[in-house]
């Protein structure tokens, strides 16, 4: 049993958008920067003409994976239900698209595909035969505000007609897996589930966009006041400011506790190692922490649950720097290096 390290191409989104990193660079960078072998691919990022794919790309991808002795762990699929532009996909059409994604993943050597939590469970179940035929697991991403252990008293997504997510998706996915006996479906928990704070870069970003005293007021108020109460106070004191722009600061992001991972470990396909900023540990110079997510508790739970698989870096903190000049932009590669240094400290291989 071991926690293995990988990287999602999402982590280098700015460099990819600016065409500074191409798909073959991505594979090389993961090996050379991090001395590890796990690859997670956002399919639309790099596959030319997706959802079509040429034999030439398949050959080239597999050649580079072999060249650097890498593993294609998870391919992220998004299931664009407006693909046809003249109507929203039916469930049957969505299932057909998902089958195509499974085949693409298989041809590229991926062990898993990751679906968004918005994909209906009946669509996933109808594709199990294809997943089994091509030996690819279908993993549903569990992302905040969805909870691992659903509590209807604190999460009432069903009250909102604009949200089409099953709030009990974890429980229902596990029931479907147990009922069918499939070994080709599971979960992809996102570590943003456990975000309990906010990073220094996010605070700095909010202060550039809002009155500094407002941000300081919120930070101080969080010590003694509930989020809804803070929101009311903000509206009273700063009527001209849109309080929703500060929602990430006012409302806690995390909705689950790391120990809840223990009960679902055997269903996990791979893990999104979400992070927003890596900073030096003030209590341990030369080492790093993610100040808004307790990764030590996460790793403790995964080890107790006997997790054997990949946790893939998913750096999502770029937005805190994106308003700055190019010479002040965050170094995405350095941020990922720091996260992997932390993971090695915590026992990942």
C-alpha positions in Angstrom: 0.0 0.0 0.0 1.4 3.4 -0.9 0.3 7.0 -1.7 1.8 7.8 -5.0 2.4 11.3 -6.5 1.1 12.7 -9.8 0.2 16.0 -11.4 -2.9 17.2 -13.3 -2.2 19.4 -16.4 -4.7 21.8 -14.7 -1.8 22.8 -12.4 0.0 24.5 -15.2 -3.0 26.2 -16.7 -1.5 29.7 -17.2 1.6 28.3 -19.0 -0.6 26.0 -21.1 -3.0 28.8 -22.0 0.0 30.9 -23.1 1.4 28.0 -25.1 4.6 27.9 -23.0 3.9 24.3 -22.1 2.7 21.7 -24.7 1.6 18.2 -23.9 5.0 16.6 -24.4 6.6 19.3 -22.2 4.0 18.5 -19.5 5.1 14.8 -19.4 8.8 15.8 -19.3 8.3 18.4 -16.6 6.5 16.0 -14.2 9.4 13.6 -14.5 12.2 16.1 -14.4 10.8 18.5 -11.8 9.3 16.0 -9.4 10.9 12.6 -10.0 7.5 10.9 -10.1 5.4 9.2 -12.8 1.7 10.1 -12.4 0.0 12.0 -15.2 -3.6 13.4 -15.1 -4.7 15.0 -18.3 -7.5 17.5 -18.9 -8.5 16.0 -22.3 -9.6 19.3 -23.9 -6.3 20.9 -23.0 -4.0 18.8 -25.2 -5.9 16.4 -27.5 -6.1 17.9 -30.9 -9.6 18.0 -32.4 -11.1 16.5 -29.2 -13.5 14.7 -29.0 -11.9 13.2 -32.1 -8.4 11.8 -31.8 -5.9 10.7 -34.5 -3.8 7.6 -34.5 -0.8 9.8 -34.8 -1.5 11.5 -31.4 -2.1 8.1 -29.7 1.3 6.9 -31.0 3.0 10.1 -30.0 1.4 10.2 -26.5 2.3 6.6 -25.7 5.8 7.1 -27.0 6.4 10.0 -24.7 4.9 8.2 -21.7 7.2 5.2 -22.4 10.2 7.5 -23.0 10.0 9.0 -19.5 8.6 5.8 -17.8 5.4 7.5 -16.8 1.9 6.3 -16.0 -1.3 7.7 -17.5 -3.4 7.7 -14.3 -6.6 9.7 -14.9 -8.1 11.6 -17.8 -10.5 14.4 -16.9 -13.7 14.6 -19.0 -16.3 17.3 -18.9 -19.2 16.1 -21.0 -20.2 19.2 -22.8 -24.0 18.8 -22.9 -24.3 21.7 -25.4 -22.0 20.0 -27.9 -24.7 20.0 -30.6 -25.5 23.7 -29.9 -29.2 23.3 -31.0 -30.3 21.3 -27.9 -29.1 20.0 -24.6 -27.9 16.4 -24.7 -30.3 13.8 -23.6 -29.1 11.2 -21.1 -28.7 8.7 -24.0 -26.5 11.2 -26.0 -24.5 11.9 -22.8 -23.9 8.2 -22.3 -22.7 7.8 -25.9 -20.3 10.7 -25.4 -19.0 9.2 -22.2 -18.4 5.9 -24.0 -16.3 7.7 -26.5 -14.3 9.3 -23.7 -13.7 5.9 -22.1 -12.4 4.6 -25.4 -10.1 7.6 -25.9 -8.8 7.1 -22.3 -8.1 3.5 -23.0 -6.3 4.2 -26.3 -4.0 6.6 -24.4 -3.4 4.1 -21.6 -5.3 5.8 -18.8 -6.5 3.8 -15.9 -9.4 6.1 -14.9 -11.6 8.9 -16.2 -12.9 11.6 -14.0 -16.5 12.8 -14.5 -17.9 15.9 -13.0 -20.4 15.5 -10.2 -23.1 16.8 -12.5 -23.1 13.6 -14.6 -26.3 11.7 -13.7 -25.8 8.3 -12.0 -27.9 6.5 -14.6 -25.6 7.8 -17.4 -22.6 6.4 -15.5 -24.3 3.0 -14.9 -25.3 2.7 -18.5 -21.6 3.0 -19.5 -20.3 0.3 -17.1 -20.2 -2.3 -19.9 -17.9 -0.1 -22.0 -15.7 0.7 -18.9 -15.4 -3.0 -18.2 -14.6 -3.9 -21.8 -11.8 -1.3 -22.0 -10.7 -1.7 -18.4 -11.1 2.0 -17.4 -12.7 3.1 -14.1 -15.3 5.9 -14.2 -14.6 8.1 -11.2 -17.0 10.8 -10.1 -15.3 13.9 -8.7 -16.5 14.8 -5.2 -16.0 18.5 -5.0 -17.1 21.2 -2.5 -19.9 22.0 -1.6 -20.8 18.3 -1.9 -20.1 16.4 1.3 -18.6 13.0 1.7 -21.1 12.2 4.5 -24.2 14.0 3.3 -26.0 16.0 6.0 -29.4 17.4 4.7 -29.4 19.8 7.6 -26.3 21.6 6.4 -26.4 21.0 2.6 -29.7 21.7 0.9 -28.8 21.9 -2.7 -32.1 20.3 -3.6 -33.9 23.6 -2.6 -32.2 25.4 -5.5 -33.6 24.7 -8.9 -30.5 26.0 -10.7 -28.4 23.2 -9.1 -28.7 19.8 -10.7 -26.3 17.9 -8.5 -27.4 15.0 -6.3 -26.2 16.1 -2.8 -26.1 12.4 -1.7 -24.0 11.4 -4.8 -21.3 9.7 -2.7 -23.8 7.5 -0.9 -25.7 6.7 -4.1 -22.6 6.0 -6.1 -21.4 3.5 -3.5 -24.8 1.9 -3.5 -24.7 1.5 -7.3 -21.2 0.1 -7.1 -22.1 -2.5 -4.5 -25.4 -3.4 -6.2 -23.8 -4.0 -9.6 -20.6 -5.5 -8.2 -18.6 -3.4 -10.7 -14.9 -2.8 -10.3 -15.0 -0.1 -12.9 -16.6 2.8 -11.1 -15.5 4.9 -8.1 -14.9 8.3 -6.6 -12.3 11.1 -7.2 -12.3 13.2 -4.0 -11.1 16.8 -4.4 -9.0 18.0 -1.4 -10.8 21.3 -1.5 -13.4 19.4 0.5 -11.2 20.1 3.5 -10.3 23.8 3.0 -10.7 25.5 6.3 -9.0 28.8 5.7 -7.7 31.1 3.1 -4.2 31.6 1.7 -2.1 34.8 2.1 -2.1 35.3 -1.7 -5.9 35.2 -1.7 -6.1 37.8 1.1 -3.6 40.0 -0.8 -5.6 39.7 -3.9 -8.8 40.7 -2.2 -7.1 43.7 -0.7 -6.0 44.8 -4.1 -9.7 44.6 -5.3 -11.5 45.9 -2.2 -10.9 48.4 0.7 -8.2 47.1 2.9 -10.1 47.9 6.1 -13.1 45.8 4.8 -10.9 42.7 4.3 -9.4 43.3 7.7 -12.8 43.7 9.2 -14.0 40.3 7.8 -10.8 38.5 9.0 -11.2 39.9 12.5 -15.0 39.2 12.6 -14.5 35.6 11.6 -13.0 35.0 15.0 -16.3 35.6 16.8 -19.1 35.9 14.2 -21.0 33.5 12.0 -20.7 34.0 8.2 -24.3 35.1 7.7 -23.9 37.7 10.4 -20.6 38.9 8.9 -22.4 39.3 5.5 -25.1 41.5 7.1 -22.4 43.7 8.8 -20.5 44.1 5.6 -23.7 45.3 3.8 -24.4 47.7 6.6 -20.9 49.2 6.8 -19.9 49.0 3.1 -23.1 49.3 1.1 -21.3 50.1 -2.2 -19.3 46.9 -2.1 -20.7 43.7 -3.6 -20.3 41.3 -0.6 -20.6 38.2 -2.8 -17.2 39.2 -4.3 -15.9 38.4 -0.8 -17.8 35.2 -0.4 -14.7 33.0 -0.4 -13.3 35.0 2.5 -16.5 35.1 4.5 -17.8 31.6 4.1 -15.7 28.5 4.9 -14.9 26.4 1.8 -14.5 23.0 3.4 -17.6 20.9 3.9 -16.1 17.6 5.1 -13.5 16.3 7.6 -10.4 14.4 6.5 -11.3 11.4 8.6 -14.3 10.9 6.5 -11.9 9.6 3.8 -11.4 6.4 5.8 -14.8 5.1 5.0 -14.6 5.6 1.2 -11.0 4.7 0.6 -11.7 1.4 -1.2 -13.9 3.3 -3.7 -11.3 5.9 -4.6 -9.9 5.8 -8.2 -7.5 8.7 -7.7 -7.4 12.0 -5.8 -7.3 15.6 -6.8 -4.6 17.2 -4.7 -6.2 20.6 -4.8 -4.1 23.5 -3.4 -4.1 27.3 -3.6 -0.7 28.2 -2.3 2.4 26.5 -0.8 4.3 28.6 1.7 7.3 27.8 3.9 6.4 26.2 7.2 7.1 28.8 9.9 7.8 26.0 12.4 10.1 24.1 10.0 12.2 26.2 7.7 13.0 24.6 4.3 9.7 22.7 4.4 6.3 23.7 3.1 2.6 23.6 4.0 -0.7 24.5 2.4 -2.1 27.0 4.9 -5.8 26.5 4.0 -5.8 22.6 3.9 -4.5 20.3 6.6 -2.7 17.8 4.4 -1.2 16.0 7.4 -4.7 15.1 8.5 -5.6 14.1 5.0 -2.6 11.7 4.7 -3.2 10.3 8.1 -6.8 9.4 7.0 -5.6 7.9 3.7 -3.1 5.7 5.5 -5.6 4.5 8.0 -8.0 3.7 5.1 -5.2 1.8 3.3 -5.3 3.9 0.2 -3.1 2.6 -2.5 -3.1 5.0 -5.5 -2.3 8.4 -6.9 -2.9 11.9 -5.5 -2.5 14.3 -8.3 -1.5 17.9 -7.8 -4.2 20.4 -8.9 -3.0 23.9 -8.4 -5.9 26.3 -8.5 -4.4 29.4 -6.9 -3.5 31.3 -10.1 -6.5 33.6 -9.8 -4.9 35.3 -6.8 -2.1 36.5 -9.1 -3.9 36.9 -12.4 -4.5 40.7 -12.0 -0.7 41.3 -11.6 1.9 42.1 -14.3 3.7 39.2 -15.9 6.8 39.6 -13.9 4.8 39.2 -10.7 2.9 36.1 -11.7 3.0 33.0 -9.6 5.6 30.3 -10.6 3.3 27.3 -11.2 6.1 24.8 -11.5 7.6 26.0 -8.2 4.3 25.8 -6.5 3.8 22.2 -7.6 7.4 21.3 -6.6 6.7 22.6 -3.1 3.5 20.5 -2.8 5.4 17.4 -3.8 8.1 18.2 -1.3 5.4 18.4 1.4 3.9 15.1 0.2 7.2 13.4 0.5 7.6 14.7 4.0 4.2 13.2 4.7 5.2 9.8 3.4 4.2 9.7 -0.3 6.5 7.9 -2.7 
